[in-house]
Amino acid sequence: MVEFGEQLRRAREEKGMTQQSLAELLYVTRQAVSRWECGDRYPDLLTTKKISLLLDVSLDDLLSGKEMKKEVERNPVIENKAANNIMIMLYAFVVVSFIISVVDIILRFPFQSEAIGYSDIQLIVIHVLGLLIQITFFSYGLFQAVRGTLSPKRMGVVIMAFFGAMCITTTGNYSNLSAGQVAAVGVTLIVPCVLGAIASFFYYIRNDKNKIFPGLIYVVSIWGIFLIIISNIQMFRSGQFLSMNSTINLVLKIAIYGLVLYQTYILGIKRKNAVEICEAEGKA
């Protein structure tokens, strides 16, 4: 079968259109059209449908279901420019905020070292470790998002690291609790983070078709948002007012969970569309 890029080039030339004129009709750059024709990238399904209409070529002739499935896993999950820019800003904000938090802890530690015990030092080390993990992997995600190469597998690595870091931080914060309290914390906080990391691995990286994995990601993310809101409401009711730093962290964590939900939804839609194209070809 003729590759998508070659099929696109032939159809465009038969219409007497240049890469630039086609790009203007699709509201993309000429470089994007060039990458499609070279086989470096594929357009998303909606754009592919627009191309088929503009060039009077059937969708089946233009792109096979097998190609679509393959490219869903190679292309960035978020291909909408506006949504990708928002994701880039959020990733950058996460990285900068966590770096500031680590620097703040390091600068304050010499003044607190005489007043804190060994267990407190352990908590600080665990908290810093969780922050460093998130800084590392969100920086990786930021780099890939800016390049336009944040594929499902790469995004899965970032999401797994986020859930893993949340698990580590949670374990450290509750290390001095009683056995009953530890069990309660494990069920409500640690287990969901572990499940989220496992589900992210199978859904994003392994591309497992089992619907339980995206379902788990949805449940864990919504549960995380719920716990954040409830814990802060309880603090407010007890007379503890949120500081500027606490407020930023609150908004930041909710935004990250929201982004995980959005990315999971978008990837699910793209994979579903690719399967539908493949099934349509089988019936043809």
Secondary structure, DSSP 8 states (H G I E B T S, - for coil): ---HHHHHHHHHHHTT--HHHHHHHHTS-HHHHHHHHHTS----HHHHHHHHHHTT--HHHH--HHHHHHHHHHS-S---HHHHHHHHHHHHHHHHHHHHHHHHHHHHHHHHTTTS-HHHHHHHHHHHHHHHHHHHHHHHHHHHHHHT---HHHHHHHHHHHHHHHHHHHHHHTTTS-HHHHHHHIIIIIHHHHHHHHHHIIIIIS----THHHHHHHHHHHHHHHHHHHHHHHHHHTT----HHHHHHHHHHHHHHHHHHHHHHHHHHHHHHHHHHHHHHHH-
